[in-house]
Amino acid sequence: MKPEAALELLEAAAEQLQVRVSYEPLQTSVVHGGLCRVKGEYRIIVDKRASAEERVTTVATALARRTAAMTAEGAIVELPAKVQGILRMHDATPRPAAPRPAPRRTAA
């Protein structure tokens, strides 16, 4: 999927989740923005000079964090399958390790 199309889907999902996305010139060259809370309202601030790919990464990572927090609070978050896929690719939430199967014992 082209970054511009992915960004459009992510912006629509943010609106659905009542998270405002704004593009502003940021001072640092290391971070391209992220999720914050301003006066009780969630916002994703994105460096307006960032490339389309960097914008997708910033918005997707922030939305993945927000949806994980909402789910942990007991909220039901319903997003289109394409958006869910994008968020999974950018989700930095640590996952518990899958249990290892018990070793097989062979008869001697």
C-alpha positions as CSV (number, residue, x, y, z in Angstrom):
1,M,0.0,0.0,0.0
2,K,1.3,3.4,-0.8
3,P,2.2,5.6,2.2
4,E,-0.2,8.3,1.2
5,A,-3.1,5.8,1.2
6,A,-2.0,4.3,4.5
7,L,-1.8,7.8,6.0
8,E,-5.3,8.6,4.8
9,L,-6.6,5.5,6.5
10,L,-4.7,6.2,9.7
11,E,-6.0,9.8,9.8
12,A,-9.6,8.5,9.5
13,A,-9.0,6.0,12.3
14,A,-7.5,8.7,14.5
15,E,-10.6,10.8,13.9
16,Q,-12.8,7.8,14.8
17,L,-10.8,7.4,18.0
18,Q,-11.1,11.2,18.8
19,V,-7.3,11.7,18.4
20,R,-6.4,14.9,16.7
21,V,-3.5,14.7,14.1
22,S,-1.6,17.9,13.4
23,Y,1.4,18.6,11.3
24,E,3.9,21.2,12.7
25,P,7.5,22.0,12.2
26,L,9.4,20.3,15.0
27,Q,12.9,21.4,16.2
28,T,14.6,18.0,16.4
29,S,15.8,15.8,13.6
30,V,15.7,12.6,15.6
31,V,12.0,12.3,16.4
32,H,9.3,12.9,13.9
33,G,6.5,13.4,16.5
34,G,4.3,11.3,18.6
35,L,1.3,10.9,20.9
36,C,0.6,13.4,23.7
37,R,-2.3,14.7,25.7
38,V,-3.1,18.4,25.6
39,K,-5.8,19.8,27.9
40,G,-7.3,16.3,28.2
41,E,-7.4,15.7,24.5
42,Y,-5.2,13.2,22.8
43,R,-3.1,14.5,19.9
44,I,-0.6,13.1,17.5
45,I,1.9,15.8,16.5
46,V,3.8,15.0,13.3
47,D,6.8,16.9,11.9
48,K,5.4,18.5,8.7
49,R,8.9,18.1,7.0
50,A,8.8,14.3,7.5
51,S,8.5,12.0,4.5
52,A,5.3,10.1,3.8
53,E,6.8,6.9,5.2
54,E,8.0,8.7,8.4
55,R,4.5,10.2,8.8
56,V,2.9,6.8,8.5
57,T,5.3,5.4,11.1
58,T,4.7,8.2,13.5
59,V,0.9,8.1,13.3
60,A,0.7,4.3,13.3
61,T,3.0,3.9,16.3
62,A,1.0,6.6,18.2
63,L,-2.4,5.0,17.3
64,A,-1.1,1.6,18.2
65,R,-0.1,2.9,21.7
66,R,-3.5,4.7,22.1
67,T,-5.6,1.6,21.0
68,A,-3.6,-0.6,23.3
69,A,-4.3,1.7,26.2
70,M,-8.0,1.9,25.3
71,T,-8.2,-1.9,25.2
72,A,-6.5,-2.2,28.5
73,E,-9.1,0.2,30.0
74,G,-11.8,-2.1,28.7
75,A,-12.9,-0.1,25.7
76,I,-13.9,-1.9,22.5
77,V,-11.9,-0.6,19.6
78,E,-13.2,-1.5,16.2
79,L,-11.1,-0.4,13.2
80,P,-11.0,-1.5,9.6
81,A,-8.9,-4.6,8.9
82,K,-6.3,-2.6,6.8
83,V,-5.8,-0.1,9.7
84,Q,-5.4,-3.0,12.2
85,G,-2.8,-4.5,9.9
86,I,-0.9,-1.2,9.7
87,L,-1.1,-0.8,13.5
88,R,0.2,-4.3,14.1
89,M,3.2,-3.6,12.0
90,H,4.1,-0.5,14.1
91,D,3.0,-1.7,17.5
92,A,6.0,-1.5,19.9
93,T,4.1,-3.0,22.8
94,P,6.1,-5.9,24.3
95,R,4.4,-9.2,23.9
96,P,4.7,-12.1,26.3
97,A,6.9,-14.9,25.0
98,A,5.0,-17.9,23.7
99,P,5.4,-20.9,26.0
100,R,7.9,-23.4,24.8
101,P,6.7,-27.0,24.2
102,A,8.0,-29.5,26.7
103,P,11.0,-31.5,25.4
104,R,10.1,-35.0,24.1
105,R,11.4,-37.9,26.0
106,T,12.5,-40.9,24.1
107,A,12.6,-44.4,25.4
108,A,16.1,-45.7,26.0
